[in-house]
Amino acid sequence: MTKQILQLENTNANDFENKIINRVELLIDGLAKKMQVNTPDTLLTRQETAQLLSVSLVSLWSWTKKGIIPAYRIGNKVRYKKSEILLALQQMNKF
């Protein structure tokens, strides 16, 4: 394993630290914008929702019945709003 050395000139420690912090903040902001839901009211089928959550249809049905994930009945079909699924996921991860 070779050791690499980085030499910086014409900058002090505080300026260098601030530049790194600013760049990291910009990258985080860009990542946050990419992760935002573009179409918040996209309706998903049961299968799509289960796949998004990586759970079985039985688990999805159980969570729906317990009120953890809201579902909508359109005729005889059950649909889930993608924005509400992602919000429920965030709330589950808080525990």
Buried (B, 14 or more C-beta within 10 A) or exposed (E): EEEEEEEEEEEEEEEEEEEEEEEEEEEEEEEEEEEEEEEEEBBBEBEBBBEBBEBEEEEBBEBBEEEEBEBEEEEEEBBBBBEBBBBBEEEEEEE
